[in-house]
Amino acid sequence: MNFDLDREHIMVRTHVREFMEKEVGPFCEEMDRTDSFPPGLWKKLGELGFLGLSVSQEYGGEGMDFFASVLAAEQMGRVSPAVGLSYCAHANLCAHNLEANGNPEQKSLYLPGLCSGALIGCMGLTEPGAGSDAVGISTSTQKEGDFYILNGSKTFITNAPIADIALVYAKTDVSKGSRGITAFIVEKDTPGFGVSRKIEKMGHHGSPTGELFFNNARVPAKNILGKADEGVRVMMNGLDAERIIVAALCLGIGSAALELALDYSRKRQQFGRPICDFQLIKAKLADMYTELEAARGLIYRACALAHKSREGGKGTDLHKLAAAAILYTAEAVSRAVDQSVQIHGGYGYTTEYPINRFYRDAKLYEIGAGTSEVRRILIANELIRRGVGQW
């Protein structure tokens, strides 16, 4: 496996990083204070092609591979994890799932707008009583002619307050358990559908999070994503990609934490010399770098397997490797931001230095997209069921 980036991937990484530093970086502190998303940013991201990197050109995208989106998420995380989080929910959880599972009519109707930024997307899975137990959702449906009537609610939904469409999972046949779940495309103006409240968070200020409610919401049967009662297949296929791209976003946070720690330790003088000269500081920097590079290797390998899987490859270890990538990365990055705050000393505990923002943002990735505990269970179950796999 070759980790040397080709010309196109280098261009994506460079352009996203330059855009984030120039167009978003100056507003990060204001976003954190006001918990607001910069106006017009979606359109700019769409104009540059970032929102549809991995969507085929036929539907308004750039036609690049999944790795391009992973690189974009990583660079967003280095500057603004909040923007990166909303990007991942929009481009991966919504647009990627729609292209992978939608029919030609659905893709032609929604993907061009999602790629241009004219539409904003989200995914509704988590419920007040069903988080890590994703198949334990209780949002229900009842078929009436050419419509499905949805009732229930979703919580902790990234982009919910600003989304134009949502990919929503609901029970269509309670008697079938996990095999009775269906995915729906729900438009913002659907009667009986709405956002009940915006949720305030300790981190990722600027990326809006909210609750969706369904009160006899009438969704056309033509808006089923995939097939009725096969929503779990849509869900599970999308979760592997979600874990990889979220791990890349998290890696960006860790990279920022290391860069900030290195820069501060070079400038901060104690006992007549920069603190980067002290062995204990050197050890922290070395450990941060080593763990982040190990995380990058896991993410990129999982991404290569995801690409193989999307092309119809069989027998990969994607399910457990994607879980391992986000498990290891999230915990390594939590250690990295903690050590970066420690290196910053008292200044790291103030809101004047940006490390405080990355410190708060990092915790989400041990919880979101499946908790660390659930990821360990998933990996162990896959090992017991299928063995270690091929190296």
C-alpha positions as CSV (number, residue, x, y, z in Angstrom):
1,M,0.0,0.0,0.0
2,N,1.4,3.3,-1.1
3,F,0.8,6.3,1.2
4,D,2.5,8.8,-1.2
5,L,-0.3,11.1,-2.4
6,D,-0.9,11.6,-6.0
7,R,-1.1,15.1,-7.6
8,E,-4.9,15.3,-7.3
9,H,-4.9,14.3,-3.6
10,I,-2.1,16.8,-2.9
11,M,-4.1,19.5,-4.6
12,V,-7.2,18.7,-2.5
13,R,-5.2,18.7,0.8
14,T,-3.5,22.0,-0.1
15,H,-6.6,23.8,-1.4
16,V,-8.7,22.8,1.6
17,R,-6.0,23.8,4.1
18,E,-5.5,27.2,2.3
19,F,-9.2,27.9,2.2
20,M,-9.7,27.0,5.9
21,E,-6.8,29.2,7.0
22,K,-7.8,32.2,4.9
23,E,-11.6,32.1,4.9
24,V,-12.4,30.3,8.2
25,G,-9.4,30.7,10.5
26,P,-9.9,34.4,11.2
27,F,-13.5,33.7,12.4
28,C,-12.9,30.6,14.6
29,E,-12.8,32.5,17.9
30,E,-16.0,34.4,17.0
31,M,-17.7,31.2,16.0
32,D,-16.7,29.7,19.4
33,R,-18.0,32.7,21.3
34,T,-21.3,33.1,19.5
35,D,-21.9,29.5,18.5
36,S,-22.7,30.6,14.9
37,F,-21.9,29.3,11.5
38,P,-20.3,31.9,9.1
39,P,-22.9,33.1,6.7
40,G,-22.3,32.2,3.1
41,L,-19.8,29.5,3.9
42,W,-21.8,26.6,2.5
43,K,-22.0,28.3,-0.9
44,K,-18.2,29.0,-0.9
45,L,-17.5,25.3,0.0
46,G,-19.8,24.3,-2.8
47,E,-18.3,26.7,-5.4
48,L,-14.9,25.2,-4.7
49,G,-16.2,21.7,-5.1
50,F,-15.5,20.6,-1.6
51,L,-19.0,19.5,-0.8
52,G,-19.1,17.0,-3.6
53,L,-15.6,15.7,-3.7
54,S,-16.6,12.1,-3.8
55,V,-19.8,12.5,-5.7
56,S,-19.8,11.5,-9.4
57,Q,-19.7,14.3,-11.9
58,E,-23.0,13.2,-13.3
59,Y,-24.7,14.5,-10.2
60,G,-22.7,17.7,-9.8
61,G,-19.7,16.4,-7.8
62,E,-16.0,16.2,-8.5
63,G,-15.9,12.5,-9.2
64,M,-12.9,11.9,-6.9
65,D,-12.5,8.9,-4.5
66,F,-13.4,8.6,-0.8
67,F,-9.8,9.4,0.2
68,A,-10.3,13.0,-1.2
69,S,-13.1,13.6,1.3
70,V,-11.0,12.1,4.1
71,L,-8.1,14.4,3.3
72,A,-10.5,17.4,3.3
73,A,-12.0,16.5,6.7
74,E,-8.5,16.2,8.2
75,Q,-7.5,19.6,7.0
76,M,-10.8,21.1,8.2
77,G,-10.2,19.6,11.6
78,R,-6.8,21.4,11.9
79,V,-8.4,24.8,11.6
80,S,-12.1,24.5,12.6
81,P,-13.4,21.2,13.8
82,A,-16.9,22.8,13.9
83,V,-16.9,23.4,10.2
84,G,-15.4,19.9,9.7
85,L,-18.2,18.3,11.7
86,S,-20.9,20.0,9.7
87,Y,-19.1,19.1,6.5
88,C,-18.9,15.4,7.5
89,A,-22.6,15.3,8.4
90,H,-23.5,16.9,5.1
91,A,-21.1,15.4,2.6
92,N,-20.7,11.9,4.1
93,L,-23.7,11.0,6.2
94,C,-26.1,12.6,3.8
95,A,-24.7,13.0,0.2
96,H,-22.5,9.8,0.3
97,N,-25.3,7.7,1.6
98,L,-27.7,9.1,-0.9
99,E,-25.4,8.4,-3.9
100,A,-24.5,4.9,-2.6
101,N,-28.1,3.9,-2.0
102,G,-30.5,6.2,-3.9
103,N,-32.1,5.6,-7.2
104,P,-31.4,7.8,-10.3
105,E,-34.4,10.0,-9.7
106,Q,-33.4,10.7,-6.1
107,K,-29.8,11.3,-7.0
108,S,-30.7,13.7,-9.8
109,L,-33.1,15.6,-7.5
110,Y,-30.9,16.1,-4.4
111,L,-27.2,15.6,-5.1
112,P,-26.6,18.6,-7.4
113,G,-28.0,20.9,-4.6
114,L,-26.0,19.1,-1.9
115,C,-22.8,19.5,-4.0
116,S,-23.4,23.2,-4.8
117,G,-24.3,24.2,-1.2
118,A,-27.8,25.2,-2.3
119,L,-29.1,22.3,0.0
120,I,-27.8,21.4,3.4
121,G,-28.1,17.8,4.6
122,C,-28.1,15.8,7.8
123,M,-28.8,12.3,9.0
124,G,-31.4,11.4,11.7
125,L,-30.5,8.2,13.5
126,T,-29.8,8.8,17.2
127,E,-32.8,9.0,19.5
128,P,-33.3,10.0,23.2
129,G,-33.5,6.3,24.0
130,A,-31.3,4.8,21.3
131,G,-27.7,6.0,20.9
132,S,-25.1,3.2,20.7
133,D,-28.0,0.8,20.2
134,A,-28.7,2.1,16.7
135,V,-31.1,-0.6,15.8
136,G,-33.1,0.0,19.0
137,I,-34.8,3.1,17.5
138,S,-38.5,3.7,18.2
139,T,-39.4,6.2,15.5
140,S,-42.4,4.4,13.9
141,T,-44.2,4.5,10.6
142,Q,-47.6,3.6,9.2
143,K,-48.3,3.2,5.5
144,E,-51.2,5.1,4.1
145,G,-51.5,4.7,0.3
146,D,-48.4,6.3,-1.3
147,F,-47.2,7.8,2.0
148,Y,-45.6,6.7,5.2
149,I,-46.7,8.5,8.4
150,L,-43.7,9.0,10.7
151,N,-43.9,9.6,14.5
152,G,-41.0,10.0,16.9
153,S,-37.9,12.1,17.5
154,K,-34.2,12.2,16.8
155,T,-31.5,13.9,19.0
156,F,-27.9,15.1,18.7
157,I,-28.3,15.6,15.0
158,T,-25.5,17.7,13.4
159,N,-26.9,20.4,11.0
160,A,-30.5,19.7,12.1
161,P,-31.4,23.4,12.7
162,I,-30.2,24.4,9.2
163,A,-30.8,21.3,7.1
164,D,-33.0,21.2,4.0
165,I,-33.1,17.4,3.8
166,A,-32.6,14.6,6.4
167,L,-31.9,10.9,5.9
168,V,-34.0,9.4,8.6
169,Y,-34.2,5.9,10.0
170,A,-37.6,4.5,11.2
171,K,-39.3,1.3,12.1
172,T,-41.6,0.1,9.3
173,D,-42.2,-3.4,10.8
174,V,-41.7,-3.7,14.5
175,S,-42.2,-7.5,14.4
176,K,-39.0,-7.9,12.3
177,G,-36.7,-6.1,14.8
178,S,-33.6,-4.8,13.1
179,R,-34.9,-6.2,9.8
180,G,-37.9,-3.9,9.9
181,I,-36.0,-0.6,9.6
182,T,-36.3,1.7,6.6
183,A,-34.3,4.8,5.6
184,F,-36.3,7.8,4.3
185,I,-35.4,11.1,2.6
186,V,-37.3,13.8,4.5
187,E,-37.6,17.3,3.1
188,K,-37.6,20.3,5.4
189,D,-41.1,21.4,4.4
190,T,-42.7,18.0,5.0
191,P,-46.0,18.5,7.0
192,G,-45.5,17.3,10.6
193,F,-41.7,17.4,10.5
194,G,-39.6,20.0,12.2
195,V,-36.7,21.0,14.5
196,S,-37.8,21.2,18.2
197,R,-34.7,22.9,19.6
198,K,-31.0,23.7,19.1
199,I,-28.7,21.9,21.5
200,E,-25.9,23.8,23.2
201,K,-22.7,21.9,23.4
202,M,-19.4,22.2,25.3
203,G,-17.4,22.2,22.0
204,H,-17.8,22.5,18.2
205,H,-19.4,25.8,18.6
206,G,-20.6,27.0,15.2
207,S,-21.7,23.5,14.1
208,P,-25.5,23.5,14.9
209,T,-26.9,20.5,16.6
210,G,-30.6,19.9,17.2
211,E,-33.6,17.6,17.7
212,L,-35.9,16.5,14.9
213,F,-39.5,15.6,15.6
214,F,-42.1,13.8,13.5
215,N,-45.7,14.3,14.4
216,N,-47.7,12.4,11.7
217,A,-45.1,13.5,9.2
218,R,-46.3,12.5,5.7
219,V,-43.3,11.2,3.7
220,P,-43.9,9.9,0.1
221,A,-43.1,6.2,-0.5
222,K,-40.9,7.3,-3.4
223,N,-38.6,8.9,-0.8
224,I,-37.5,5.5,0.6
225,L,-33.7,5.3,0.4
226,G,-32.9,1.8,-0.9
227,K,-35.7,-0.7,-0.1
228,A,-38.3,-0.9,2.5
229,D,-37.2,-2.9,5.6
230,E,-33.5,-2.8,4.4
231,G,-32.5,0.3,6.3
232,V,-30.0,-1.5,8.4
233,R,-27.9,-2.4,5.3
234,V,-27.9,1.3,4.4
235,M,-27.1,2.2,8.0
236,M,-24.2,-0.3,8.5
237,N,-22.6,0.4,5.1
238,G,-22.6,4.2,5.9
239,L,-21.3,3.7,9.5
240,D,-17.9,2.3,8.3
241,A,-17.4,5.4,6.1
242,E,-18.6,7.7,8.9
243,R,-16.0,6.2,11.3
244,I,-13.2,6.7,8.8
245,I,-14.0,10.3,7.9
246,V,-14.7,11.3,11.5
247,A,-11.4,9.7,12.5
248,A,-9.7,11.9,9.9
249,L,-11.4,15.0,11.3
250,C,-10.3,14.0,14.8
251,L,-6.7,13.5,13.5
252,G,-6.8,17.1,12.3
253,I,-7.6,18.2,15.9
254,G,-4.6,16.2,17.1
255,S,-2.3,17.7,14.4
256,A,-3.4,21.2,15.5
257,A,-2.7,20.4,19.1
258,L,0.8,19.2,18.3
259,E,1.5,22.3,16.1
260,L,0.3,24.7,18.8
261,A,2.3,22.9,21.5
262,L,5.5,22.9,19.4
263,D,5.1,26.6,18.5
264,Y,4.4,27.6,22.1
265,S,7.3,25.5,23.6
266,R,9.7,27.2,21.2
267,K,8.7,30.6,22.3
268,R,8.0,30.1,26.0
269,Q,11.1,30.9,28.1
270,Q,11.8,29.4,31.5
271,F,15.1,29.3,33.4
272,G,16.7,31.2,30.6
273,R,15.8,28.9,27.7
274,P,12.8,27.7,25.7
275,I,10.8,25.0,27.4
276,C,11.2,22.8,24.3
277,D,14.8,22.2,25.5
278,F,13.6,20.3,28.6
279,Q,13.5,16.6,28.3
280,L,10.0,16.1,29.7
281,I,8.6,18.6,27.1
282,K,10.5,16.8,24.4
283,A,9.0,13.5,25.5
284,K,5.5,14.9,25.3
285,L,6.0,16.2,21.8
286,A,7.6,12.9,20.7
287,D,4.7,10.9,22.1
288,M,2.1,13.1,20.5
289,Y,3.8,12.9,17.1
290,T,4.2,9.1,17.3
291,E,0.6,8.4,18.3
292,L,-0.8,10.8,15.6
293,E,1.3,9.1,12.9
294,A,0.1,5.7,14.0
295,A,-3.5,7.0,13.8
296,R,-2.9,8.3,10.3
297,G,-1.7,4.9,9.2
298,L,-4.8,3.2,10.6
299,I,-7.1,5.8,8.9
300,Y,-5.4,5.7,5.5
301,R,-5.4,1.9,5.5
302,A,-9.1,1.8,6.4
303,C,-9.7,4.3,3.7
304,A,-8.0,2.0,1.2
305,L,-10.2,-0.9,2.2
306,A,-13.3,1.3,2.0
307,H,-12.3,2.2,-1.6
308,K,-11.9,-1.5,-2.4
309,S,-15.3,-2.2,-0.8
310,R,-17.0,0.5,-2.8
311,E,-15.6,-1.0,-6.0
312,G,-17.1,-4.4,-5.1
313,G,-14.1,-5.9,-3.3
314,K,-14.9,-8.8,-1.1
315,G,-13.4,-10.2,2.1
316,T,-12.0,-7.0,3.5
317,D,-11.6,-6.3,7.2
318,L,-13.3,-2.9,6.8
319,H,-15.9,-3.2,9.6
320,K,-13.4,-3.8,12.4
321,L,-10.6,-1.7,10.9
322,A,-12.9,1.4,10.6
323,A,-13.9,1.0,14.2
324,A,-10.2,0.5,15.2
325,A,-9.3,3.7,13.3
326,I,-11.7,5.9,15.2
327,L,-11.2,4.1,18.5
328,Y,-7.4,4.6,18.5
329,T,-7.5,8.1,16.9
330,A,-10.0,9.5,19.3
331,E,-8.1,8.3,22.4
332,A,-4.7,9.4,21.0
333,V,-6.1,12.8,20.1
334,S,-7.6,13.2,23.6
335,R,-4.1,12.5,25.0
336,A,-2.6,14.9,22.5
337,V,-4.8,17.9,23.4
338,D,-4.4,17.1,27.1
339,Q,-0.6,17.2,26.7
340,S,-0.8,20.4,24.6
341,V,-2.7,22.1,27.3
342,Q,-0.1,20.9,29.8
343,I,2.7,22.4,27.7
344,H,0.8,25.7,27.5
345,G,0.7,25.7,31.3
346,G,-1.6,28.4,32.8
347,Y,-2.2,30.0,29.4
348,G,-3.6,26.7,28.2
349,Y,-6.4,27.0,30.8
350,T,-7.5,30.4,29.5
351,T,-9.8,31.1,26.6
352,E,-7.1,33.4,25.0
353,Y,-5.2,30.6,23.5
354,P,-6.9,28.4,20.8
355,I,-5.8,25.1,22.4
356,N,-8.8,25.4,24.8
357,R,-11.1,25.1,21.8
358,F,-9.4,22.0,20.4
359,Y,-9.4,20.5,23.9
360,R,-13.2,20.8,24.2
361,D,-13.8,19.7,20.7
362,A,-11.7,16.5,21.0
363,K,-13.9,14.8,23.6
364,L,-16.7,14.3,21.2
365,Y,-14.8,11.7,19.2
366,E,-14.8,9.2,22.1
367,I,-18.6,9.5,22.2
368,G,-19.9,10.3,18.7
369,A,-20.2,7.7,15.9
370,G,-20.3,5.1,18.6
371,T,-18.6,5.3,21.9
372,S,-15.1,3.9,22.6
373,E,-16.8,1.2,24.6
374,V,-19.1,0.2,21.7
375,R,-16.2,0.3,19.3
376,R,-14.2,-2.2,21.4
377,I,-17.2,-4.5,21.5
378,L,-17.6,-4.3,17.8
379,I,-14.0,-5.0,17.1
380,A,-14.0,-8.0,19.5
381,N,-17.2,-9.4,18.0
382,E,-15.7,-9.2,14.6
383,L,-12.5,-10.9,15.7
384,I,-14.5,-13.7,17.4
385,R,-16.7,-14.1,14.3
386,R,-14.1,-13.8,11.5
387,G,-10.7,-14.0,13.1
388,V,-7.8,-11.5,12.7
389,G,-7.9,-11.3,8.9
390,Q,-5.1,-10.8,6.5
391,W,-2.1,-8.6,7.1
